[in-house]
Amino acid sequence: MTPERFQQVGHIFQDAVECGETGREAFLAEACAGDAELEAEVRSLLANAAEAAGRIVGALQEAAQTFPPGDVYGEVGLMVGPYLLVRQIGSGGMGTVYQAIRSDGEFFQTVAVKLVHVGMATRSVLQRFRTERQILANLTHPNITVLLDGGTSSEGRPYLVMEYIEGELLLDWCERNRLTIRQRIELFRQICSAVHFAHERKVIHRDLKPGNVMVTPAGLPKLLDFGIAKLLMEELLPDGAAVTETHFRLMTPDYASPEQVRGEPVTEASDIYSLGVMLYELLTGSRPFALAGRAPSEIETAVCTGTAPPPSHAVRDPKLSHELAGDLDNITRMAMRKEPERRYRSAMELSEDLARYLEGRPVKARQDSISYRASKWLRRRRSTVAIAALLIASAAAGLPNLFRRPPVSLEAISLCDRARELTRMDARIRRQQVGIPPNLRQAVSLYEKATRLDPSYVPAWIGLSETIEFAIDFDQPRWRELASQGLKAAQECIRLDPGNAKAWELVGNAYNREWNFSAAADAFRRALELNALAPYALRSYTTWLGYTGRTDEALKLVRQALSHPMAMSNPDPHVISGRSRAILLSHQGMLLLRSGRYQEAIESNRQALEIEATYRIANWIAGLALEALGDFTGAEKEFRLALAVAPEDTRPLAALGHLLARLPQRRSEALEIEKQLLDLHNRGRSVLCHAAIVRAGRRDIPGALDLLERSAGDQEGPLPSILVDQRMEPLRPEPRFQALVDRVRPFRR
């Protein structure tokens, strides 16, 4: 049958169905006009449709026999296990979601209960419920709803119990709070983080849309509903589950990828497409394709072959259109490309490109021309360019001595941008890698080449010093050699630009590595004189103040920074906004923790997490404060949240080991963590002092001291902070411990 013939049969069939049985014969005679073959094809379709309808009616009648007497939707007030259903908050094809409370005498808790519809506990639905439960059990992330419990009701209906999200749907929250484009992108990047986390665990959501994201009053987005998610690894599925789905295309067409619409196998790339549609709607308030009320064939044509207008063309406001034009158009379109292999390779890569846009740097989603990179560089440095223009004008007026320096090499700028991207990639695997990764080595090489091309280009020297400092964590045996190289690069920055606060930060950091804390403090003070909001200098200098017993002075400086007019009005997103503010709040929490103000420490880190939900250090510090207060359950939860976001971070790992070591029934778990840390040391990581924390938890005083002394011999970076850690109290009376304190000597003014 030709495509034209197939389309003709389809149209007549649809019209015949709408005619009803009474007028159908007359309609067929007229529409087929004596074409017996055409009429036979249409009648065959009608017969199959009638048979299918009969099966559906029969199934519904059979299911109706299982309904309890009364109103099947009147389930509010029922008990499902220990949970009392108090309000319906949503309903889908598989089940209904209720707000519920647990009130069985053990404790009171508000939760969300997802309950299978009456009569729908079929094999496939039960399978999907089991799969969803298994998926959520493996996904512990700040931006993914938490699975708390699950079971089967007294009527045999399965249910899931999840955290109750008090908040609004994503689009409603953005509109009510009148979020700017920048704020919407920052919020969207948190959703990308959750999706990337799921993808790393071989889970594809398959139904990403704004309606599946709730935002808490604190502004934390939460990804919901993994009901049709797909596990890519069979061993992760519950027993008896099959990797393949039925022939039904489970999806929301407006956000579905072309391969989903066609019923083809899906990969992570399908979720990337859906993220692109979500971003499109967040930026414009509309969807790329108007699919409401359209037939499946029309939907497939639109999604698979249609061309959506770029976001800048989908809005009427000229100012907004101008803001969206260019990079945001290109980022959105790259995420939504028809061919999966041409989209972003991961949700993280999409998020990274959005970060580059926010920072005014070149994005991947466009042709990478020299003129484009130059235009981005000029836009980021408008004040510098304005001064340069003035000097050039002066030179033209007969003042050539005012402008002798040649223009910055565009190739040097390009090299530094490439190197910066490589270091951002390696940040995701920090502390997990053995030896300096190839990407980081390449970044150092690019920065060195940039300094040779333009020896007076300060950003190249700063990047080189930062990257070498970063590399030390991967190659502890060579730390002295690397630290010396990093210090020389930072000192060259100061020679070129004595007023550069970042250069003074890097010099201070290099001295910190050498445990020359007095020189480091002087460098950090100079950085703060130049920029009171220099984040690293502020944290490092106030940490040193805490070491020397001047915690109140340290807290005062941090609070001044947090309340600084520039911090509050946030004119420059690179100074102290978003993540930088979260880092400072968390650092404030650490200072409060070390001064014994545990509840304040918890609150400060809670504020940090409201700003940056994936800032794992805040969970770690909050956990330390909870442990100090005796809340071991709460502390363990915080440590595990930190590890869920960054499983390679040895600080929360050591904290968890210390906590478990204090619980007699769980000491075997603590020993396993200690073994894991020692294995990392044998592979070149500077974590002996972290393993000592676990030994201190199980009261192995001699063993802990042995590790601390070896750590001092290796001059491990974290050791000074650990020597003032409250968890070292059992070791403090020991002469060997006091000798270590005297050896490190950061604790004197």
C-alpha positions, 0 to 999 in steps of 0.5 A: 500500500502506498503512503497516499493510499494508507493516508486515504484509508486512515481519513475514511476510517476516522470519519466512519468512526465518528459517523456512528453505526446508523449512518456508517453504511451510507457514508462508506458507500459515498466515500469509497465510491465503488472502490471495493479494495478501499472499502474492504481495508476500511471495514477491516480496520473498523472490525479490529477497532470494534473487537479491541473496544469489546476487550476494553469494555470487558476489562473495565467490567471485570475491574469494576467487580473489584471496586469496594462499595461507595465512592472509589475516589473518596479515599481521604481518611483511609489508613494505608499501612500506618499512614492516614490519607488526608488530601489528594494532591495528584493523580495519573494513569497508574495511581493517585498521590495523597498527602498523608501523615504517619500516626502509628504511635512511633512518630508523627511525619507528613509524607506523600503516598502514591497508591495504585488505582483500585482495580489497576494492580495488573502485572505490568503496573505492579512491575512498574511500581517495583521498578520505581521503588528500586530506582528511588531507593538508589537515588539519594540526591538533594534535588530528587524526591526521597523514598521513605517507605513502601508496602501493600495495603490491606486491599492488596494495593501497592503504595510508595511513601515519599517525602512530602514536598511543600512547594509549587510547580516549577513554572508557577514558582518562577512566575510568582517570584518573577525570576530573571533569565539568569535566576531561571537558568541557575534553577534549571542547572540544579535540575540538570544536576539531578538528571545527571546524577540519575544517568550516572546510576543508569536511570533514564527518567523518560518523563522530564517536564515542568509538571514533574518538578516542585520548588520548595519555599527555599527555592530548591527544585525537586524532581518527581515521578520516576513512574516510567523511568527506565533502568539501563542495567538489568542487575539493578532491576528488582527480581523478575523485572524485564528490561524491555517495556510494552509497546505502549509509548509511555511519555508526555508528547510535548516533551518527548524526544523524536526517538520516543515519539517513534517508539524507538529505544531511548537513551540518556539523550532522550532526557537531554532533549526533554531538558531542552524543551523544559529550558525552552519553556522556562525561557519563553513561557511557551513550548516549541511545538503546539501539540494539544488536540493533534492526532498521533501522526501529526504529533510525530510529524511535528516532533520528528521533522518540524522546526521549532522557532528559536526561543528569541523568536517565541517571545514578543518582548523585544528586550527579552528577545534580545537577551535570548538571541545568540547563545541561549538560542543555540544552547536550547537548539543543541539540546533539542537536536533531532539526532541524539548523537548531536545533542549534549553528551550529558546533562552535566555538559548542558549545565556546563554550557549554561554556566559558560553563558552566565560567566560570559564565556564562549559556549559550545553550542555554536561555531567556535570562531576566533571572532566569536571568542574575541567578542565574548572576551571583550564583553567580559572586559568592558571596563578594560576595553573602555580604558584601552579605547581611551588610551588608543584615542590618546595615542592618536592625539600624539601621546604614544608613550601612554600605550606601548603594550601590544594587544592581548593575543587572541590565541592566548585567550583561546588557549586559556578558555580551553584550559579552563574547561579542562579543569572544570571537567576534572573538578568532577573527578577530584580526589578520585583520580590516581595521579594527575589526569591527562586533562589536567596535564593538558590544561597546564600545558595550554596555560604555559603555552599562553604565557609564552605567547603573551608573557604579560597576560595575567589571566594565563599566569593565574590559571597556571598557578590555580591548575598546578595547585589543583594538581597537588591533590592528585600527586602528593609525593611531588607536592613540594615540586608542584607547590614551588611551580605554583608559587612562582606563577602566582608571584609572576602575577603579582609582579605584573599586577600588584593590585590583583587580589586573586594573585595574592590569594594564590600566593597565600595558598602556596604558603599554606601548602608549605605550612608557612602560615604567617606568610600566608596570613600576610598574603591573604590580608593583602588580598582582602585589602584589595577585595574585601569579598575575595572568597578564598582569602576570606575563608583562609584568613578567618580559618587562621584566625580560628586556629589562633583562638580569634574566632569572634574576629573571624566570624565578624569578618565573614558576617561583614562580607555576607552583609556587604552592599555588593554581596546583597545587591549582587551587581557582579555574579563573579564576586559573591553570589550563588555558590560563593555565598553558600560557601561563605555561609558554610564556612561560617558554620564551621567556625561556629562548630569549632567554637561549640555553637552547634545549633547555629552551625546547623542553621548556617549550613541549612541556609547554605543548602537553600542557596546551593542544594548540592554543596556537599560540604554544608551537609558534612559540617551540619552532620558534624554539628548533629553528631556533637549534639548526640543526634547520630541518626541525623548526622548519618543522614547528612554524611550520606547526603554529602557522599551521594553528591560527591562519593569521592570526597574523603571528608564526609567518608571519614566523618561517617566512619568516625560516627559508625565507630562510636556505635558498637553494633556498626564498628565493622562498617567503620573498619571497612571505611578505614580500610578504604581510606588507607587504600587511597593513601597507598595509591597516592592520596593525602588522606592519612589524617582522615583515616586517623579520625576513624581510629579516634572514633573507635578509641585506637589512640596509638593507631590514630597517633601513628597515622597523624605522625605519618601525615605530618611527615608527608605534610598533608594539607588537611592536618592543621584543621584536623589537629583542632578538630573536636573529634581529636579530644581523646588524643589531646592529653597525649604528649605525642599529640602535643608534639604534633601541634608544636610541629605544625605551628599554625596556632600561634599569632 
